[in-house]
Amino acid sequence: METILLTVYVLIWPIIVTGVLWTVCRGFLKDWAESRKAGRSII
């Protein structure tokens, strides 16, 4: 049972990390595009 849980954890965490990274990148790119369109610096 412990081996199965560890295996599931090892296989699932990259999917979770990818989802979080995708969300952060999508938000950054959206803000970057809006600031560029408005002629402002992103910082």
N, C-alpha and C positions, 0 to 999 in steps of 0.2 A: 504494500500500500504506500509506504513512504517513497519507494522508488518511482511509482507512478505519479505521485504528486510532484516530486522533484522534476521528473521528465516534463510534465505539463507546464510547470513554472518556467523551465528553461526554454520551452518552445513558445510560450505565450508572451513572455516579457518583451521580445523584440517587436512584436505586433503592437503592444501598448506604447513602447517608446517611439515607434514609427508614427503612430497616431498623434502623439503629443508633439513631436517634431514637425509633423505636417501642419498641425494647427498653428504653431508658433510661426513657422515660415509663411504660411498663408496670410496671417495677420500682418507680419512685417511687410510683405510684398504689397498688400493692400494699402497700408499706411504710406509706403514709399511712393506708390503710384499717385495717391491723392496729394502728397506734398509736392511731387514733381509737377503735377497738373496745376497746382496753385502757385508754383514758382517759389516755394519755401524750401529751406533746408530740413532734412528729416530730424536733425538733432535739435 
